[in-house]
Amino acid sequence: MSNYTPPSGDSVDFSFSGSYVPPSGDGVDFYFGIVAIITIDGVSDSNIYDDMLKPGFNTSVIKWHSSVDGAYRIEMGGTGVNTGDLIDSGETMANFVITTEIKDTNIENASSFSGDGSYRFNIYVKSSDDIWTPYNQS
């Protein structure tokens, strides 16, 4: 990653609020780089059922694309990249729509599976600056 130098005369002032006090002598490093914007283009069904209980309703298809080229990961659960159960991974090109099929067996075979309920699926894309960006639902 390259170093950023602000234009002459520009400066940055960071103020901390609340009870946080940065330790004396510690610096803060800021990294600027390319990050992906991930867009969900469609979800075929938000409910997936065990195929043995409701035949034909065991799959959902997610269509999505990224604004940058890079590796991608789709994980079930987790709190960040590489912390959930891997559902799919690969490489994508910018603005190329990826179609990912999620089946009941993907969910049932995941280590985080705990029976009937709601499960979160996370999409991450790694930019050329080695930054993994998650899909942001907000």
C-alpha positions as semicolon CSV with decimal commas, in nm:
position;residue;x (nm);y (nm);z (nm)
1;M;0,000;0,000;0,000
2;S;0,131;0,348;-0,080
3;N;0,177;0,637;0,163
4;Y;-0,058;0,934;0,146
5;T;0,071;1,287;0,187
6;P;-0,193;1,559;0,216
7;P;-0,155;1,866;-0,006
8;S;0,060;2,146;0,132
9;G;-0,130;2,351;0,389
10;D;-0,383;2,074;0,467
11;S;-0,385;1,908;0,804
12;V;-0,589;1,653;0,994
13;D;-0,711;1,695;1,351
14;F;-0,861;1,400;1,535
15;S;-1,057;1,454;1,853
16;F;-1,160;1,170;2,082
17;S;-1,488;1,197;2,269
18;G;-1,632;1,004;2,559
19;S;-1,408;0,826;2,805
20;Y;-1,148;0,703;2,553
21;V;-0,800;0,844;2,609
22;P;-0,533;0,730;2,364
23;P;-0,216;0,598;2,533
24;S;0,069;0,845;2,553
25;G;0,315;0,815;2,269
26;D;0,097;0,586;2,058
27;G;0,041;0,690;1,701
28;V;-0,246;0,610;1,472
29;D;-0,184;0,472;1,125
30;F;-0,439;0,544;0,855
31;Y;-0,443;0,342;0,538
32;F;-0,611;0,463;0,223
33;G;-0,690;0,214;-0,048
34;I;-0,938;0,078;-0,294
35;V;-1,241;-0,091;-0,142
36;A;-1,527;-0,268;-0,314
37;I;-1,887;-0,162;-0,327
38;I;-2,098;-0,477;-0,324
39;T;-2,452;-0,462;-0,461
40;I;-2,721;-0,727;-0,420
41;D;-2,904;-0,759;-0,752
42;G;-3,164;-1,008;-0,633
43;V;-3,258;-1,288;-0,394
44;S;-3,492;-1,558;-0,523
45;D;-3,628;-1,663;-0,184
46;S;-3,547;-1,560;0,172
47;N;-3,673;-1,893;0,317
48;I;-3,497;-2,225;0,262
49;Y;-3,652;-2,550;0,382
50;D;-3,513;-2,899;0,429
51;D;-3,579;-3,074;0,097
52;M;-3,711;-3,381;0,279
53;L;-3,978;-3,169;0,452
54;K;-4,075;-2,936;0,165
55;P;-3,941;-3,075;-0,162
56;G;-3,848;-2,805;-0,414
57;F;-3,808;-2,527;-0,157
58;N;-3,451;-2,607;-0,051
59;T;-3,262;-2,343;-0,251
60;S;-3,218;-1,968;-0,267
61;V;-3,027;-1,786;-0,539
62;I;-2,841;-1,463;-0,462
63;K;-2,729;-1,242;-0,750
64;W;-2,471;-0,977;-0,668
65;H;-2,181;-0,780;-0,814
66;S;-1,879;-0,584;-0,696
67;S;-1,742;-0,252;-0,817
68;V;-1,386;-0,394;-0,830
69;D;-1,208;-0,708;-0,949
70;G;-1,094;-0,947;-0,681
71;A;-1,135;-1,261;-0,476
72;Y;-1,468;-1,314;-0,304
73;R;-1,601;-1,522;-0,017
74;I;-1,956;-1,597;0,090
75;E;-1,978;-1,712;0,449
76;M;-2,260;-1,817;0,678
77;G;-2,234;-1,637;1,012
78;G;-1,912;-1,498;1,151
79;T;-1,800;-1,155;1,258
80;G;-1,565;-1,076;0,971
81;V;-1,391;-1,233;0,675
82;N;-1,267;-1,589;0,742
83;T;-1,473;-1,623;1,063
84;G;-1,788;-1,781;0,920
85;D;-1,860;-2,111;0,747
86;L;-1,742;-2,089;0,385
87;I;-2,031;-2,136;0,140
88;D;-1,864;-2,019;-0,183
89;S;-1,547;-1,845;-0,299
90;G;-1,381;-1,748;-0,623
91;E;-1,274;-1,452;-0,833
92;T;-1,492;-1,180;-0,980
93;M;-1,452;-0,899;-1,230
94;A;-1,592;-0,552;-1,166
95;N;-1,965;-0,525;-1,239
96;F;-1,993;-0,895;-1,334
97;V;-2,305;-1,048;-1,179
98;I;-2,226;-1,355;-0,969
99;T;-2,506;-1,605;-0,912
100;T;-2,467;-1,803;-0,588
101;E;-2,696;-2,090;-0,503
102;I;-2,747;-2,162;-0,134
103;K;-2,899;-2,501;-0,056
104;D;-3,039;-2,653;0,259
105;T;-2,736;-2,884;0,275
106;N;-2,499;-2,581;0,283
107;I;-2,675;-2,464;0,597
108;E;-2,717;-2,803;0,762
109;N;-2,351;-2,899;0,706
110;A;-2,211;-2,571;0,846
111;S;-2,049;-2,589;1,190
112;S;-2,260;-2,293;1,303
113;F;-2,589;-2,471;1,217
114;S;-2,809;-2,500;1,526
115;G;-3,144;-2,606;1,382
116;D;-3,442;-2,406;1,259
117;G;-3,388;-2,033;1,266
118;S;-3,239;-1,735;1,086
119;Y;-2,887;-1,737;0,949
120;R;-2,684;-1,447;0,811
121;F;-2,485;-1,483;0,490
122;N;-2,195;-1,242;0,439
123;I;-2,035;-1,148;0,106
124;Y;-1,676;-1,020;0,107
125;V;-1,464;-0,894;-0,185
126;K;-1,087;-0,838;-0,170
127;S;-0,961;-0,538;-0,367
128;S;-0,625;-0,499;-0,538
129;D;-0,509;-0,311;-0,224
130;D;-0,559;-0,631;-0,020
131;I;-0,864;-0,492;0,163
132;W;-1,156;-0,730;0,230
133;T;-1,483;-0,534;0,208
134;P;-1,807;-0,679;0,347
135;Y;-2,147;-0,622;0,193
136;N;-2,305;-0,343;0,398
137;Q;-2,681;-0,380;0,435
138;S;-2,743;-0,023;0,550
